[in-house]
């Protein structure tokens, strides 16, 4: 019984600690509304290969790609590059 109670307490704590890397995950919609921040995140992702697969990198990339696709469809030439 004691082991069972320890597992019930330890499991949520382990999940919470492994999910937190000190950085809040922002959505694609957030980055779409804050393109400057998306570009900043993408630059950080490029300079640190270990962050390449993190959710913020993916979300910022998706927001940038959607922006560029929409811009291309409008043919305004306002493409956002991050390099």
Secondary structure as UniProt FT lines:
FT   HELIX           2..19
FT   HELIX           28..33
FT   HELIX           35..47
FT   HELIX           49..51
FT   TURN            52..53
FT   HELIX           55..74
//
